[in-house]
Amino acid sequence: MRRLLSYTLLFVFLLAVSQPDRSYGNEEPAESGDIYFQLDTFANILAILEENYVDEIDTRKALEGAINGLLLTLDPHSSYLNKESYRDFKDETQGSFTGIGIEITVQEGIITVITPIEGTPAFRAGIQARDKILKINGESIKNKTLIDAVKLLRGKKGSEVTLSIFREGFKELKDFTLTRDIIPYHSVKAKVLTSGYGYLKISNFQNNTTEDVKKELITLGKNEPVKGLILDLRNNPGGLLNQAVSLTDLFLDSGVIVTTRGRISDQDRSYSARKETFRTDYPLVVLVNEGSASASEIVAGALQDHNRAIIVGSQTFGKGSVQTIIPLKDGTGLRMTTARYFTPIGRSIQVTGITPDIVVANKNSGPSASDGGKTNSRVREADLDNHIDNPKEQDGTTSAFSPEIKEQLDRDEQLKSAYNILKSLVRYQLSPIAAEQ
């Protein structure tokens, strides 16, 4: 550790002596805004602490803390990834990890949920987007880094963790006890709602997302050509930019998908669609909500700007920045915000998010709904004993909803609205472009 400190002091000294106007000893010090003066001050403080602090200083830990402190002054998405965190990050984009299944960020010094991942312990427990996590296992985590919070949330499969959460509408903190599990990152699920109408759910954007989507679309059209598709991006926290671009490319023949603009010219890029041989010219409805963030907002924004899809649901999260992961020599990494992204017509969704074309509140979508999982109290025909079943859907097709799909539509108002909109587009042979005009 002393050798490490010596190298740090030597580095600062070499920087200092290269500056001819520096002052030493009893002479007047340099301006406090001088970067070399600040580095000198840091090195002096570290040396004093190592020699005089009541307990022995872990110099490596102190330096890591200083790096984290530096990044905390920038934005909530920039962070230092130690070896363990960097390894976890690579695992997340490749396969799976053990935890509770939430995407988090820092807002005003508070760990905040971006979204729970569908089907995970957090989703089943009713954790919602924008929940504020104030304690983990009874320990306050205010002003903790994302890395600190992630370490506390992860653990062995089967172990428990208790989150103390504040949510808009809560009068006091509420504890949620969750059992950790393997969080699989197979990001694509698909099903046929009824004859010719497909449903595709993307939970996040990882390495193979676009290829998985292609396979699912082929499967959807095996028995009968797809007449219309619902693309569900709700509670999708984002992921890899290149996958968001290639996914959007499946539904566009030409035009800009997204542009990024940074402080240096190398970060200014434009991603455009290319003519795909893969058939996806059917009407498209995209579902979003407050848990749709980053890459999912790129997809929704591009399809909306090109009038290729009708966006249905609620206002999205509003994460409009691009993070670059830079591997460091010692096996650690730097996650750094390098650019903002803009939709094809130049909209930045940072903070504001994507506004749906048709806003639908989702009051009956299960445990993660905004009403805390309450169900509609109205009595319907279907609730009456011995009611007569509807033998088939009344849209000219011969196939009825399966009991599973019917139940899903009954409890998911946004999905039901998306289906009705898609059915209208197909019935009148309208593309979303024509519907806009």
C-alpha positions in Angstrom: 0.0 0.0 0.0 2.9 2.4 0.8 4.3 1.7 -2.6 1.0 2.6 -4.2 0.9 5.8 -2.2 4.5 6.6 -3.3 3.6 6.2 -6.9 0.6 8.5 -6.5 2.7 11.2 -4.8 5.4 10.8 -7.4 2.9 11.2 -10.2 1.5 14.4 -8.6 5.0 15.7 -8.0 6.0 15.2 -11.6 2.9 17.0 -12.8 3.7 19.8 -10.4 7.3 20.4 -11.3 6.4 20.6 -15.0 4.5 23.8 -14.2 7.1 26.7 -14.0 4.7 29.1 -12.2 4.0 26.7 -9.3 4.8 27.8 -5.7 6.1 25.7 -2.8 7.1 26.0 0.8 6.1 29.3 2.5 5.5 31.0 -0.8 2.0 32.1 -2.0 0.1 28.9 -3.2 -1.3 28.6 -6.6 -4.9 29.4 -7.3 -7.2 26.9 -5.7 -8.8 26.2 -9.1 -5.5 25.0 -10.5 -5.9 21.3 -11.2 -2.3 20.5 -10.1 -2.9 22.4 -6.8 -6.0 20.3 -6.2 -4.1 17.1 -6.9 -1.3 18.2 -4.6 -3.9 18.9 -1.9 -5.4 15.5 -2.4 -2.1 13.7 -2.1 -1.2 15.7 1.0 -4.5 14.8 2.7 -4.0 11.1 1.8 -0.5 11.1 3.2 -1.6 12.8 6.4 -4.5 10.3 6.9 -2.2 7.4 6.3 0.2 8.6 9.0 -2.2 10.0 11.6 -5.7 8.5 11.2 -6.9 6.5 14.2 -7.0 3.3 12.2 -4.8 2.1 9.4 -6.0 3.4 6.1 -6.8 1.1 3.2 -5.2 3.2 0.5 -6.6 1.3 -2.4 -10.1 1.6 -1.0 -9.6 5.3 -0.3 -8.5 5.9 -3.9 -11.5 4.0 -5.2 -13.7 6.1 -3.0 -12.1 9.3 -4.4 -12.8 8.1 -8.0 -16.5 7.4 -7.1 -16.8 10.8 -5.5 -15.4 12.4 -8.7 -18.0 10.6 -10.8 -20.8 11.5 -8.4 -20.3 15.1 -9.3 -21.1 14.4 -13.0 -24.4 12.6 -13.6 -26.2 9.6 -12.1 -25.3 7.3 -15.0 -21.5 7.7 -14.8 -19.7 5.3 -12.5 -16.5 3.4 -11.7 -16.8 -0.3 -12.1 -14.5 -2.3 -9.9 -13.5 -5.8 -11.0 -16.6 -7.4 -9.5 -19.0 -4.8 -10.9 -17.4 -4.9 -14.4 -17.7 -8.7 -14.4 -21.3 -8.4 -13.4 -22.0 -5.8 -16.1 -20.6 -8.2 -18.8 -22.7 -11.1 -17.4 -25.9 -9.0 -17.6 -25.5 -8.3 -21.3 -24.6 -11.9 -22.0 -26.8 -14.1 -19.8 -28.1 -13.9 -16.3 -27.3 -12.8 -12.7 -28.6 -13.4 -9.2 -30.6 -10.6 -7.6 -34.1 -9.2 -7.4 -34.6 -7.9 -10.9 -34.7 -4.1 -10.9 -33.0 -1.4 -12.9 -32.0 1.6 -10.7 -30.5 5.1 -11.0 -29.7 8.0 -8.7 -32.0 11.0 -8.5 -31.2 13.9 -6.1 -28.9 11.5 -4.2 -31.7 8.9 -3.8 -31.6 5.4 -5.3 -34.6 5.3 -7.6 -36.2 2.4 -9.5 -36.2 2.9 -13.3 -38.3 -0.3 -13.7 -38.7 -3.8 -12.4 -37.9 -6.6 -14.9 -41.0 -8.5 -15.7 -41.3 -11.9 -14.1 -38.6 -11.3 -11.4 -39.0 -11.1 -7.6 -39.2 -7.3 -7.7 -42.0 -7.4 -10.3 -43.9 -10.0 -8.4 -43.6 -8.0 -5.1 -45.1 -4.9 -6.7 -42.0 -2.7 -7.0 -42.8 0.2 -9.4 -40.9 2.6 -11.6 -39.9 5.8 -9.7 -40.0 4.1 -6.3 -37.4 5.6 -3.9 -35.3 3.1 -2.1 -34.2 4.7 1.2 -33.1 1.6 3.2 -31.8 -1.8 2.3 -32.0 -4.3 5.2 -32.6 -1.4 7.6 -29.5 0.5 6.5 -29.9 4.0 5.1 -28.5 4.2 1.6 -29.0 7.9 1.0 -26.1 9.4 -1.0 -24.8 5.8 -1.7 -23.4 5.1 -5.2 -25.2 2.8 -7.6 -22.4 0.3 -7.1 -22.9 0.3 -3.4 -26.7 -0.2 -3.8 -26.2 -3.0 -6.4 -23.8 -4.8 -4.0 -26.5 -4.7 -1.2 -29.3 -5.9 -3.6 -27.4 -8.9 -5.0 -26.7 -12.1 -3.1 -27.1 -15.8 -3.1 -30.2 -17.4 -4.7 -32.8 -18.0 -2.0 -31.5 -15.3 0.4 -33.8 -12.4 1.4 -33.4 -8.7 1.2 -35.7 -6.0 2.6 -36.2 -2.7 0.8 -37.7 0.3 2.6 -39.5 2.2 -0.1 -41.2 5.6 -0.4 -43.7 6.0 -3.2 -45.9 8.9 -4.3 -49.1 8.4 -2.3 -47.4 6.7 0.6 -47.6 8.4 4.0 -44.6 6.5 5.4 -41.9 4.0 4.3 -43.1 0.6 3.3 -41.0 -2.5 3.6 -40.8 -5.1 0.8 -39.1 -8.3 1.6 -37.9 -10.2 -1.5 -36.2 -13.5 -2.1 -33.3 -13.3 -4.5 -33.3 -15.5 -7.6 -31.6 -16.1 -10.9 -32.5 -13.2 -13.2 -32.6 -14.6 -16.7 -32.0 -12.2 -19.5 -33.8 -13.9 -22.3 -35.3 -10.6 -23.5 -37.9 -11.6 -26.1 -41.3 -13.3 -25.7 -44.0 -13.7 -28.3 -47.5 -15.1 -28.7 -50.5 -15.0 -31.0 -53.3 -13.0 -29.5 -55.8 -14.2 -32.0 -55.8 -15.2 -35.7 -53.2 -13.0 -37.5 -52.6 -10.7 -34.5 -49.1 -11.0 -32.9 -47.8 -9.8 -29.6 -44.0 -9.3 -29.0 -42.6 -8.4 -25.6 -39.0 -7.1 -25.3 -37.9 -6.8 -21.6 -34.4 -5.3 -22.4 -31.9 -4.9 -25.2 -29.0 -7.4 -25.0 -26.6 -8.9 -27.5 -29.0 -11.2 -29.3 -32.2 -9.3 -29.0 -32.7 -8.5 -32.7 -31.9 -12.0 -33.8 -34.3 -13.4 -31.2 -37.0 -11.0 -32.5 -36.6 -12.2 -36.1 -37.0 -15.8 -34.9 -40.1 -15.0 -33.0 -41.6 -13.1 -35.9 -41.0 -16.1 -38.2 -42.7 -18.3 -35.7 -45.7 -16.0 -35.3 -46.2 -16.1 -39.1 -45.8 -19.8 -39.5 -49.5 -20.9 -39.5 -51.0 -17.7 -40.8 -49.4 -14.4 -42.1 -49.1 -11.7 -39.5 -51.8 -9.0 -40.1 -50.7 -6.7 -37.3 -48.3 -6.6 -34.4 -48.2 -5.2 -30.9 -44.6 -4.4 -29.7 -44.6 -4.2 -25.9 -41.7 -2.1 -24.5 -43.3 -1.5 -21.1 -40.9 -1.8 -18.2 -38.0 -2.1 -20.6 -35.1 -0.2 -19.0 -33.0 -0.2 -22.2 -29.6 -1.8 -22.8 -27.4 -1.9 -25.9 -27.8 1.0 -28.3 -26.8 -1.1 -31.4 -29.6 -3.6 -30.6 -32.2 -0.7 -30.3 -31.0 0.5 -33.7 -31.1 -2.9 -35.4 -34.5 -3.7 -33.9 -35.9 -0.5 -35.2 -34.3 -1.2 -38.6 -36.6 -4.2 -38.9 -39.6 -1.9 -39.2 -38.2 0.9 -41.3 -37.0 0.9 -44.9 -35.0 4.1 -44.8 -34.4 7.3 -42.8 -32.6 8.2 -39.6 -33.3 6.1 -36.5 -31.3 8.1 -33.9 -28.5 10.6 -33.7 -26.1 11.1 -30.9 -24.3 14.3 -30.0 -21.5 14.7 -27.6 -18.9 17.2 -26.6 -16.3 15.8 -29.0 -17.0 15.2 -32.7 -16.3 11.5 -32.4 -19.5 11.1 -30.4 -21.6 12.8 -33.1 -23.2 9.9 -35.0 -26.2 9.1 -37.1 -27.8 5.7 -37.4 -30.0 5.1 -40.4 -32.3 2.3 -41.5 -31.6 0.0 -44.5 -33.9 -1.9 -46.7 -34.6 -5.2 -45.0 -35.7 -8.3 -46.8 -37.5 -9.4 -43.7 -41.2 -8.7 -44.1 -42.6 -6.4 -41.4 -44.9 -4.1 -43.4 -48.0 -4.8 -41.3 -49.6 -2.3 -39.0 -47.7 -1.8 -35.7 -48.7 -0.6 -32.3 -46.0 0.1 -29.6 -46.8 -0.1 -25.9 -44.8 2.1 -23.5 -45.1 3.2 -19.8 -43.1 5.0 -17.2 -40.7 2.1 -17.0 -39.7 2.4 -20.7 -36.3 4.0 -20.7 -33.2 4.6 -22.8 -33.0 2.1 -25.7 -36.7 1.4 -25.6 -37.4 5.2 -25.9 -35.1 5.3 -29.0 -37.2 2.6 -30.6 -40.5 4.2 -29.7 -39.3 7.7 -30.7 -38.0 6.6 -34.1 -41.2 4.6 -35.0 -43.3 7.6 -33.9 -41.3 10.2 -35.8 -41.5 8.1 -39.0 -45.3 7.5 -38.5 -44.5 3.8 -38.7 -46.3 2.9 -35.4 -48.9 4.3 -33.1 -47.5 4.6 -29.6 -50.0 3.7 -26.8 -49.6 3.8 -23.0 -48.2 6.4 -20.6 -45.3 8.9 -20.6 -41.9 7.1 -20.7 -39.0 7.5 -18.2 -37.0 10.1 -20.0 -33.4 8.8 -20.1 -31.9 10.4 -23.2 -28.1 9.9 -22.7 -25.6 7.5 -24.0 -23.1 5.7 -21.8 -19.8 4.2 -23.0 -18.0 1.5 -21.1 -14.3 1.9 -21.2 -12.2 -1.1 -20.0 -9.2 -0.2 -17.8 -6.0 -2.1 -17.7 -6.5 -3.6 -14.2 -9.7 -5.3 -15.1 -12.0 -2.5 -13.9 -14.1 -0.2 -16.1 -15.4 3.3 -16.5 -19.0 3.9 -17.3 -19.2 7.4 -18.7 -21.9 9.5 -20.2 -20.6 10.6 -23.6 -23.5 11.9 -25.6 -27.2 12.7 -25.7 -29.4 11.0 -28.3 -32.1 12.6 -30.4 -35.0 11.1 -32.4 -35.1 11.4 -36.2 -36.8 14.9 -36.1 -34.4 16.2 -33.5 -36.3 15.6 -30.3 -34.3 15.1 -27.1 -36.3 12.9 -24.7 -34.0 13.6 -21.7 -36.2 14.1 -18.7 -39.4 14.7 -20.8 -39.6 11.2 -22.2 -41.8 10.0 -25.1 -45.5 11.1 -25.1 -47.8 8.4 -26.5 -50.0 9.2 -29.4 -52.8 7.6 -27.3 -52.5 7.9 -23.6 -54.0 5.0 -21.7 -53.7 4.6 -17.9 -53.2 1.0 -16.9 -55.4 0.5 -13.9 -55.7 -3.3 -14.1 -52.3 -4.6 -15.2 -51.4 -6.7 -12.1 -49.1 -6.1 -9.2 -46.9 -3.4 -10.8 -49.8 -1.2 -11.8 -50.0 2.4 -10.6 -52.9 1.7 -8.3 -50.8 -0.8 -6.3 -52.4 -3.9 -7.7 -56.1 -3.0 -7.0 -58.5 -4.5 -9.5 -61.5 -2.9 -11.1 -64.5 -3.2 -8.7 -67.2 -3.0 -11.4 -69.3 -6.1 -11.9 -69.3 -7.3 -15.5 -71.2 -10.0 -17.4 -68.2 -12.2 -17.1 -68.4 -12.0 -13.3 -72.0 -13.5 -13.2 -72.4 -17.1 -12.4 -73.3 -19.3 -15.3 -72.9 -16.5 -17.8 -73.0 -17.5 -21.5 -69.5 -17.6 -23.1 -68.7 -15.7 -26.3 -67.8 -18.5 -28.8 -65.7 -16.4 -31.0 -64.4 -12.9 -31.6 -66.7 -10.7 -33.6 -64.2 -9.3 -36.1 -64.7 -11.7 -39.0 -62.2 -14.3 -37.8 -63.0 -17.8 -36.8 -60.8 -18.0 -33.8 -61.6 -16.9 -30.2 -59.2 -15.7 -27.6 -57.7 -18.5 -25.5 -58.7 -18.3 -21.8 -55.1 -17.1 -21.0 -55.2 -14.3 -23.6 -58.7 -13.3 -22.6 -57.6 -13.0 -18.9 -54.6 -11.0 -19.9 -56.7 -8.5 -21.9 -59.2 -8.2 -19.1 -56.6 -7.2 -16.6 -54.3 -5.1 -18.9 -56.1 -2.0 -20.1 -53.2 -0.7 -22.2 -52.8 -4.0 -24.0 -56.6 -4.2 -24.7 -56.5 -0.6 -26.1 -53.5 -1.5 -28.2 -55.3 -4.5 -29.6 -58.4 -2.6 -30.4 -56.4 0.1 -32.2 -54.4 -2.5 -34.2 -57.6 -4.3 -35.1 -59.0 -1.1 -36.5 -55.9 -0.5 -38.5 -56.1 -4.0 -40.0 -59.8 -3.9 -40.6 -59.7 -0.7 -42.6 -56.3 -1.7 -44.2 -54.6 1.4 -42.7 -51.0 1.7 -42.0 -50.0 4.0 -39.1 -48.9 6.5 -41.7 -52.3 6.7 -43.2 -53.9 6.8 -39.7 -51.8 9.9 -38.9 -53.1 11.8 -42.0 
